[in-house]
Amino acid sequence: MAQPVPIGISRQRRAPDLPRVDVRPDAAGLMRAIEQLRDGLEQLRTHTELLDQHLSREINNFKPARKAVVAGVAPALAANTFGPAAEILPTEGYAVLASVVHLALTSGGVFGIETLTVRVTASFTDDTTAAVEKLFLASGGETALTSAELYALLKDAVGVVKLAVDCKSTLANSTATGGATVGALNG
């Protein structure tokens, strides 16, 4: 009859059994037993060191997420002219945004009879850029980028150094604003 295994421990993943110790009352038998225990402890130490190395490697490879919300980006005072951009950078200590997993463009402020164009521009490590634009007719809108639009902001083997969000309005002196919500992994 098989012995029950405690919950959370499988028979395949448990630590190797220590060698059986054959204890005899004579000194030679005790010395062999002590040597066998030393060997078993050395095996256990080796397994523990390997596990520590593996866990350290996994922890060092972990790339924390970067979530950023940019709001209130104003268009230029002149109609159909992009205003100053707000930048989204990697978390301190990281050089690039390795993967943008979510990006939505937003509108806010007070709209007149106008169309607001909100643009996000990705700047890459190879000094190139790519941009995606969305149009808004009213305040309070949020439009997530499609997979194809997200892919347009990524390049193979090239990191995103920053994302810049800016907007323009068809109306001069507009009080409408744009913004973005970004979810990315640092690299």
ZADO-1210 file (C-alpha; in nm, 4 decimals, padded with zeros to 6 digits):
<atoms>
<atom x="00.0000" y="00.0000" z="00.0000" code="MET" pos="1"/>
<atom x="00.1371" y="00.3381" z="-00.1041" code="ALA" pos="2"/>
<atom x="00.1967" y="00.5890" z="00.1706" code="GLN" pos="3"/>
<atom x="00.0022" y="00.9160" z="00.1432" code="PRO" pos="4"/>
<atom x="00.1945" y="01.2134" z="00.0097" code="VAL" pos="5"/>
<atom x="00.1448" y="01.5445" z="00.1926" code="PRO" pos="6"/>
<atom x="-00.0575" y="01.8002" z="-00.0053" code="ILE" pos="7"/>
<atom x="00.1595" y="02.0140" z="-00.2329" code="GLY" pos="8"/>
<atom x="00.4418" y="01.7601" z="-00.2611" code="ILE" pos="9"/>
<atom x="00.4636" y="01.5184" z="-00.5491" code="SER" pos="10"/>
<atom x="00.6694" y="01.2036" z="-00.5375" code="ARG" pos="11"/>
<atom x="00.8689" y="01.3125" z="-00.8447" code="GLN" pos="12"/>
<atom x="00.9781" y="01.6482" z="-00.7019" code="ARG" pos="13"/>
<atom x="01.0799" y="01.5604" z="-00.3501" code="ARG" pos="14"/>
<atom x="01.4412" y="01.5730" z="-00.2427" code="ALA" pos="15"/>
<atom x="01.6431" y="01.2577" z="-00.3004" code="PRO" pos="16"/>
<atom x="01.6431" y="01.0120" z="-00.0143" code="ASP" pos="17"/>
<atom x="01.9513" y="01.0136" z="00.2030" code="LEU" pos="18"/>
<atom x="02.1401" y="00.6839" z="00.1933" code="PRO" pos="19"/>
<atom x="02.0353" y="00.4208" z="00.4403" code="ARG" pos="20"/>
<atom x="02.2736" y="00.4039" z="00.7311" code="VAL" pos="21"/>
<atom x="02.3727" y="00.0623" z="00.8569" code="ASP" pos="22"/>
<atom x="02.4736" y="00.1227" z="01.2171" code="VAL" pos="23"/>
<atom x="02.6776" y="-00.1466" z="01.3871" code="ARG" pos="24"/>
<atom x="02.7975" y="-00.1279" z="01.7409" code="PRO" pos="25"/>
<atom x="03.1664" y="-00.1388" z="01.6396" code="ASP" pos="26"/>
<atom x="03.3796" y="00.1692" z="01.5672" code="ALA" pos="27"/>
<atom x="03.4270" y="00.0834" z="01.1985" code="ALA" pos="28"/>
<atom x="03.0492" y="00.0667" z="01.1497" code="GLY" pos="29"/>
<atom x="03.0056" y="00.4049" z="01.3205" code="LEU" pos="30"/>
<atom x="03.2739" y="00.5580" z="01.0999" code="MET" pos="31"/>
<atom x="03.1004" y="00.4245" z="00.7866" code="ARG" pos="32"/>
<atom x="02.7696" y="00.5647" z="00.9109" code="ALA" pos="33"/>
<atom x="02.9250" y="00.9056" z="00.9729" code="ILE" pos="34"/>
<atom x="03.0846" y="00.9015" z="00.6262" code="GLU" pos="35"/>
<atom x="02.7509" y="00.8093" z="00.4665" code="GLN" pos="36"/>
<atom x="02.5803" y="01.0959" z="00.6493" code="LEU" pos="37"/>
<atom x="02.8520" y="01.3364" z="00.5295" code="ARG" pos="38"/>
<atom x="02.8014" y="01.2197" z="00.1708" code="ASP" pos="39"/>
<atom x="02.4253" y="01.2658" z="00.2027" code="GLY" pos="40"/>
<atom x="02.4673" y="01.6161" z="00.3454" code="LEU" pos="41"/>
<atom x="02.7074" y="01.7068" z="00.0627" code="GLU" pos="42"/>
<atom x="02.4485" y="01.5919" z="-00.1938" code="GLN" pos="43"/>
<atom x="02.1833" y="01.7993" z="-00.0201" code="LEU" pos="44"/>
<atom x="02.4147" y="02.1038" z="-00.0160" code="ARG" pos="45"/>
<atom x="02.4817" y="02.0613" z="-00.3900" code="THR" pos="46"/>
<atom x="02.1082" y="02.0425" z="-00.4684" code="HIS" pos="47"/>
<atom x="02.0425" y="02.3505" z="-00.2543" code="THR" pos="48"/>
<atom x="02.3170" y="02.5495" z="-00.4309" code="GLU" pos="49"/>
<atom x="02.1779" y="02.4537" z="-00.7736" code="LEU" pos="50"/>
<atom x="01.8304" y="02.5621" z="-00.6664" code="LEU" pos="51"/>
<atom x="01.9659" y="02.8950" z="-00.5342" code="ASP" pos="52"/>
<atom x="02.1467" y="02.9582" z="-00.8637" code="GLN" pos="53"/>
<atom x="01.8326" y="02.8826" z="-01.0633" code="HIS" pos="54"/>
<atom x="01.6149" y="03.1093" z="-00.8481" code="LEU" pos="55"/>
<atom x="01.8701" y="03.3923" z="-00.8639" code="SER" pos="56"/>
<atom x="01.8780" y="03.3680" z="-01.2424" code="ARG" pos="57"/>
<atom x="01.4963" y="03.3795" z="-01.2606" code="GLU" pos="58"/>
<atom x="01.4776" y="03.6786" z="-01.0268" code="ILE" pos="59"/>
<atom x="01.7424" y="03.8684" z="-01.2247" code="ASN" pos="60"/>
<atom x="01.5560" y="03.8030" z="-01.5522" code="ASN" pos="61"/>
<atom x="01.2256" y="03.9362" z="-01.4183" code="PHE" pos="62"/>
<atom x="01.1185" y="04.2526" z="-01.5988" code="LYS" pos="63"/>
<atom x="00.8674" y="04.4505" z="-01.3991" code="PRO" pos="64"/>
<atom x="00.5720" y="04.6043" z="-01.5730" code="ALA" pos="65"/>
<atom x="00.5473" y="04.9737" z="-01.6502" code="ARG" pos="66"/>
<atom x="00.2032" y="05.1325" z="-01.6305" code="LYS" pos="67"/>
<atom x="00.1681" y="05.4952" z="-01.7258" code="ALA" pos="68"/>
<atom x="-00.1262" y="05.7301" z="-01.7646" code="VAL" pos="69"/>
<atom x="-00.0782" y="06.0579" z="-01.9497" code="VAL" pos="70"/>
<atom x="-00.3655" y="06.3076" z="-01.9550" code="ALA" pos="71"/>
<atom x="-00.4157" y="06.6743" z="-02.0360" code="GLY" pos="72"/>
<atom x="-00.1889" y="06.6893" z="-02.3416" code="VAL" pos="73"/>
<atom x="-00.2952" y="07.0100" z="-02.5214" code="ALA" pos="74"/>
<atom x="-00.2875" y="07.0822" z="-02.8929" code="PRO" pos="75"/>
<atom x="-00.1020" y="07.3844" z="-03.0290" code="ALA" pos="76"/>
<atom x="-00.2959" y="07.7123" z="-03.0341" code="LEU" pos="77"/>
<atom x="-00.2983" y="07.7108" z="-03.4143" code="ALA" pos="78"/>
<atom x="-00.5451" y="07.4762" z="-03.5824" code="ALA" pos="79"/>
<atom x="-00.4158" y="07.1487" z="-03.7283" code="ASN" pos="80"/>
<atom x="-00.0812" y="07.1775" z="-03.5489" code="THR" pos="81"/>
<atom x="00.0503" y="06.9232" z="-03.3018" code="PHE" pos="82"/>
<atom x="00.1278" y="07.0635" z="-02.9587" code="GLY" pos="83"/>
<atom x="00.4088" y="06.9643" z="-02.7221" code="PRO" pos="84"/>
<atom x="00.4362" y="06.5925" z="-02.6497" code="ALA" pos="85"/>
<atom x="00.4257" y="06.4149" z="-02.3157" code="ALA" pos="86"/>
<atom x="00.6829" y="06.1340" z="-02.2933" code="GLU" pos="87"/>
<atom x="00.6475" y="05.7888" z="-02.1440" code="ILE" pos="88"/>
<atom x="00.9859" y="05.6417" z="-02.0528" code="LEU" pos="89"/>
<atom x="01.0926" y="05.3018" z="-01.9145" code="PRO" pos="90"/>
<atom x="01.1045" y="05.2621" z="-01.5379" code="THR" pos="91"/>
<atom x="01.4252" y="05.4007" z="-01.3846" code="GLU" pos="92"/>
<atom x="01.7075" y="05.1506" z="-01.4243" code="GLY" pos="93"/>
<atom x="01.5799" y="05.0134" z="-01.7554" code="TYR" pos="94"/>
<atom x="01.6862" y="05.1234" z="-02.1025" code="ALA" pos="95"/>
<atom x="01.3836" y="05.0320" z="-02.3129" code="VAL" pos="96"/>
<atom x="01.0198" y="04.9313" z="-02.3120" code="LEU" pos="97"/>
<atom x="01.0692" y="04.5739" z="-02.4318" code="ALA" pos="98"/>
<atom x="00.7067" y="04.5025" z="-02.5093" code="SER" pos="99"/>
<atom x="00.4007" y="04.7275" z="-02.5183" code="VAL" pos="100"/>
<atom x="00.1088" y="04.5044" z="-02.4200" code="VAL" pos="101"/>
<atom x="-00.1671" y="04.7658" z="-02.3957" code="HIS" pos="102"/>
<atom x="-00.2031" y="05.1179" z="-02.5303" code="LEU" pos="103"/>
<atom x="-00.5221" y="05.3257" z="-02.5388" code="ALA" pos="104"/>
<atom x="-00.5513" y="05.6858" z="-02.6557" code="LEU" pos="105"/>
<atom x="-00.7918" y="05.9167" z="-02.4708" code="THR" pos="106"/>
<atom x="-00.9644" y="06.2514" z="-02.5073" code="SER" pos="107"/>
<atom x="-01.0576" y="06.5045" z="-02.2423" code="GLY" pos="108"/>
<atom x="-01.1104" y="06.8731" z="-02.1817" code="GLY" pos="109"/>
<atom x="-01.3902" y="07.0778" z="-02.3373" code="VAL" pos="110"/>
<atom x="-01.4703" y="07.0131" z="-02.7028" code="PHE" pos="111"/>
<atom x="-01.6101" y="07.2662" z="-02.9469" code="GLY" pos="112"/>
<atom x="-01.7126" y="07.1660" z="-03.2987" code="ILE" pos="113"/>
<atom x="-01.3824" y="07.0056" z="-03.3774" code="GLU" pos="114"/>
<atom x="-01.1922" y="06.6838" z="-03.4396" code="THR" pos="115"/>
<atom x="-00.9047" y="06.6042" z="-03.2043" code="LEU" pos="116"/>
<atom x="-00.6242" y="06.3855" z="-03.3380" code="THR" pos="117"/>
<atom x="-00.4242" y="06.2083" z="-03.0663" code="VAL" pos="118"/>
<atom x="-00.0944" y="06.0582" z="-03.1791" code="ARG" pos="119"/>
<atom x="00.1494" y="05.8216" z="-03.0081" code="VAL" pos="120"/>
<atom x="00.5002" y="05.8004" z="-03.1499" code="THR" pos="121"/>
<atom x="00.7443" y="05.5221" z="-03.0597" code="ALA" pos="122"/>
<atom x="01.1150" y="05.6104" z="-03.0732" code="SER" pos="123"/>
<atom x="01.3396" y="05.3070" z="-03.1250" code="PHE" pos="124"/>
<atom x="01.6990" y="05.2320" z="-03.0295" code="THR" pos="125"/>
<atom x="01.7967" y="05.2417" z="-03.3997" code="ASP" pos="126"/>
<atom x="01.6923" y="05.6120" z="-03.4168" code="ASP" pos="127"/>
<atom x="01.3761" y="05.5453" z="-03.6183" code="THR" pos="128"/>
<atom x="01.0172" y="05.6206" z="-03.5197" code="THR" pos="129"/>
<atom x="00.6670" y="05.4908" z="-03.5862" code="ALA" pos="130"/>
<atom x="00.3362" y="05.6612" z="-03.5069" code="ALA" pos="131"/>
<atom x="-00.0334" y="05.5768" z="-03.4738" code="VAL" pos="132"/>
<atom x="-00.3159" y="05.8344" z="-03.4651" code="GLU" pos="133"/>
<atom x="-00.6770" y="05.8196" z="-03.3429" code="LYS" pos="134"/>
<atom x="-00.9542" y="06.0747" z="-03.4031" code="LEU" pos="135"/>
<atom x="-01.1970" y="06.1966" z="-03.1339" code="PHE" pos="136"/>
<atom x="-01.5115" y="06.4065" z="-03.1700" code="LEU" pos="137"/>
<atom x="-01.5975" y="06.4373" z="-02.7995" code="ALA" pos="138"/>
<atom x="-01.4402" y="06.4435" z="-02.4542" code="SER" pos="139"/>
<atom x="-01.4159" y="06.1302" z="-02.2422" code="GLY" pos="140"/>
<atom x="-01.3360" y="05.8894" z="-02.5213" code="GLY" pos="141"/>
<atom x="-01.0882" y="05.6053" z="-02.4950" code="GLU" pos="142"/>
<atom x="-00.9829" y="05.3906" z="-02.7887" code="THR" pos="143"/>
<atom x="-00.7505" y="05.0943" z="-02.7417" code="ALA" pos="144"/>
<atom x="-00.5063" y="05.0285" z="-03.0212" code="LEU" pos="145"/>
<atom x="-00.5729" y="04.7159" z="-03.2237" code="THR" pos="146"/>
<atom x="-00.3136" y="04.4391" z="-03.2473" code="SER" pos="147"/>
<atom x="-00.2103" y="04.5668" z="-03.5903" code="ALA" pos="148"/>
<atom x="-00.1619" y="04.9199" z="-03.4526" code="GLU" pos="149"/>
<atom x="00.0426" y="04.7892" z="-03.1584" code="LEU" pos="150"/>
<atom x="00.2586" y="04.5880" z="-03.3986" code="TYR" pos="151"/>
<atom x="00.3183" y="04.9071" z="-03.5973" code="ALA" pos="152"/>
<atom x="00.4812" y="05.0503" z="-03.2825" code="LEU" pos="153"/>
<atom x="00.7184" y="04.7527" z="-03.2408" code="LEU" pos="154"/>
<atom x="01.0184" y="04.6285" z="-03.4360" code="LYS" pos="155"/>
<atom x="01.2043" y="04.2970" z="-03.4205" code="ASP" pos="156"/>
<atom x="01.5211" y="04.3082" z="-03.2104" code="ALA" pos="157"/>
<atom x="01.4840" y="04.6842" z="-03.1521" code="VAL" pos="158"/>
<atom x="01.3698" y="04.8367" z="-02.8238" code="GLY" pos="159"/>
<atom x="01.1323" y="05.1285" z="-02.7682" code="VAL" pos="160"/>
<atom x="01.3284" y="05.4082" z="-02.5985" code="VAL" pos="161"/>
<atom x="01.0190" y="05.6207" z="-02.5334" code="LYS" pos="162"/>
<atom x="00.6594" y="05.6804" z="-02.6327" code="LEU" pos="163"/>
<atom x="00.5504" y="06.0381" z="-02.7011" code="ALA" pos="164"/>
<atom x="00.1847" y="06.1469" z="-02.6923" code="VAL" pos="165"/>
<atom x="00.0730" y="06.4674" z="-02.8624" code="ASP" pos="166"/>
<atom x="-00.2431" y="06.5986" z="-03.0282" code="CYS" pos="167"/>
<atom x="-00.3829" y="06.8542" z="-03.2718" code="LYS" pos="168"/>
<atom x="-00.7265" y="07.0042" z="-03.3195" code="SER" pos="169"/>
<atom x="-00.9131" y="07.1304" z="-03.6226" code="THR" pos="170"/>
<atom x="-01.0118" y="07.4314" z="-03.4074" code="LEU" pos="171"/>
<atom x="-00.7706" y="07.7114" z="-03.3140" code="ALA" pos="172"/>
<atom x="-00.7341" y="07.7805" z="-02.9392" code="ASN" pos="173"/>
<atom x="-00.8946" y="07.4461" z="-02.8560" code="SER" pos="174"/>
<atom x="-00.9461" y="07.3421" z="-02.4942" code="THR" pos="175"/>
<atom x="-00.9747" y="06.9733" z="-02.5834" code="ALA" pos="176"/>
<atom x="-00.6938" y="06.7492" z="-02.4584" code="THR" pos="177"/>
<atom x="-00.5514" y="06.4099" z="-02.5396" code="GLY" pos="178"/>
<atom x="-00.3767" y="06.1377" z="-02.3450" code="GLY" pos="179"/>
<atom x="-00.2818" y="05.7722" z="-02.3265" code="ALA" pos="180"/>
<atom x="-00.2862" y="05.4718" z="-02.0973" code="THR" pos="181"/>
<atom x="00.0099" y="05.2397" z="-02.1488" code="VAL" pos="182"/>
<atom x="00.0996" y="04.8975" z="-02.0152" code="GLY" pos="183"/>
<atom x="00.4461" y="04.7709" z="-02.1064" code="ALA" pos="184"/>
<atom x="00.7322" y="04.5494" z="-01.9895" code="LEU" pos="185"/>
<atom x="01.0679" y="04.7067" z="-01.9200" code="ASN" pos="186"/>
<atom x="01.3724" y="04.5637" z="-02.0885" code="GLY" pos="187"/>
</atoms>
